[in-house]
Amino acid sequence: MSRIKELARKRTLTAAFLALIIFGAVYGFAATLNVSAAQLSAGNATVGSCQAIGSPTGTYTIAYDASVPGYKVSGVTVTGMDPACDGKTVAVTLTGTANASIASGSAVYSSAGANTQVNVSSLVGTPTASSVLGVSVAVNG
């Protein structure tokens, strides 16, 4: 009977030792994650925004396409950009039913000449105008 108790104690000690090693490894990997104000990633840091006042708004433009036949989205114009976001990448996502992504694109914003808009003319995916239910805008970088 003491042999069984000894084996059970060894298994318990081995399990505790392995759990401690795994916890230490995971904690060590998490400690190596970099966090900065210019990059969003896992970690804990204050992330500054170049958009001090207001929010950029995306509106899409449409063009007739005889192959549909009907109207397709030809691009997105983002207005209300803050000049402090100069040189940042503006990403847009067009969403449809169930908030699913149906097209996306990006462009680099330039505040030259007090410009407060950016045009995203190259989209991955060209949905019909009737399938677009929302436009999401994100400023990256």
C-alpha positions in Angstrom: 0.0 0.0 0.0 2.9 2.4 0.7 4.2 1.7 -2.8 0.9 3.1 -4.3 1.1 6.2 -2.1 4.7 6.8 -3.1 3.8 6.6 -6.8 0.8 8.9 -6.3 3.1 11.4 -4.5 5.7 11.2 -7.3 3.0 11.8 -9.9 1.6 14.8 -8.0 5.1 16.3 -7.6 5.9 15.7 -11.3 2.6 17.4 -12.4 3.3 20.4 -10.1 6.8 20.7 -11.5 5.6 20.5 -15.1 2.9 23.1 -14.4 5.5 25.4 -12.9 7.8 25.1 -15.9 5.0 25.7 -18.4 3.8 28.8 -16.4 7.3 30.2 -16.4 7.8 29.7 -20.1 4.5 31.3 -21.0 5.2 34.2 -18.6 8.6 34.6 -20.2 7.2 34.7 -23.7 4.6 37.3 -22.7 7.3 39.5 -21.2 9.1 39.7 -24.6 6.1 41.3 -26.4 6.8 44.9 -27.5 4.3 47.6 -26.9 4.6 51.1 -28.3 2.3 54.0 -29.0 2.8 53.6 -32.8 1.8 49.9 -32.9 -1.1 48.0 -31.5 -0.2 44.6 -30.2 -0.6 42.5 -27.1 0.5 44.1 -23.9 -0.3 47.1 -21.8 0.5 50.7 -22.9 -1.2 53.9 -23.6 -1.8 54.2 -27.3 -1.9 57.8 -28.6 -4.1 58.9 -31.4 -3.3 61.3 -34.2 -7.0 62.0 -34.4 -7.4 64.6 -31.6 -10.9 65.8 -32.4 -13.8 64.1 -34.2 -13.8 60.8 -36.1 -13.0 60.1 -39.7 -16.1 59.2 -41.7 -16.1 56.9 -44.8 -18.5 57.2 -47.6 -18.4 55.1 -50.7 -18.8 56.1 -54.3 -20.6 54.0 -56.9 -20.3 53.5 -60.6 -22.6 51.7 -63.1 -21.2 48.4 -64.3 -22.9 46.9 -67.4 -21.6 43.4 -66.5 -23.8 43.2 -63.4 -25.9 45.2 -64.7 -26.1 47.6 -61.8 -24.1 49.7 -59.5 -20.8 48.7 -57.9 -18.7 50.4 -55.2 -15.8 52.1 -57.0 -14.1 53.7 -54.0 -14.3 55.1 -50.6 -13.6 58.7 -49.5 -12.7 59.3 -45.8 -13.3 62.8 -44.6 -12.7 64.5 -41.3 -9.0 63.5 -41.1 -6.8 65.4 -38.6 -3.7 66.9 -40.2 -1.7 65.2 -37.4 -2.4 61.9 -39.1 -0.2 62.9 -42.1 1.6 59.9 -43.5 -0.6 57.3 -41.7 -2.3 54.5 -43.5 -6.1 54.7 -43.6 -7.8 51.3 -43.9 -11.4 50.9 -44.8 -13.7 47.9 -44.7 -17.1 47.7 -46.4 -19.4 45.4 -44.5 -22.6 43.6 -45.4 -25.1 41.2 -43.8 -24.1 40.1 -40.3 -21.3 42.8 -40.3 -19.2 40.5 -42.6 -16.4 42.1 -44.6 -17.2 42.2 -48.3 -14.4 44.6 -49.5 -11.4 46.4 -48.1 -8.6 48.8 -49.1 -6.2 51.3 -47.8 -4.3 54.5 -48.7 -1.8 56.8 -47.1 -3.2 60.1 -45.9 -1.5 63.4 -46.9 -2.5 66.6 -45.1 -0.8 68.8 -47.7 -2.7 72.0 -48.4 -4.9 71.6 -45.3 -6.4 68.4 -46.9 -8.8 66.6 -44.5 -9.8 63.6 -46.7 -8.2 60.6 -48.3 -9.5 58.5 -51.3 -9.2 54.8 -51.3 -9.7 53.9 -54.9 -8.3 50.4 -55.0 -10.5 47.9 -53.2 -10.0 44.2 -52.7 -13.5 43.0 -53.8 -16.0 45.1 -55.7 -19.4 44.6 -54.1 -22.7 45.8 -55.5 -23.9 49.0 -53.9 -27.0 47.3 -52.6 -24.9 44.7 -50.6 -23.0 47.4 -48.6 -24.5 48.1 -45.1 -21.6 49.8 -43.4 -18.2 51.4 -43.7 -15.5 51.0 -41.1 -12.4 53.3 -40.9 -9.1 52.7 -39.1 -6.0 54.9 -39.0 -2.9 52.8 -38.6 0.8 53.5 -37.9 
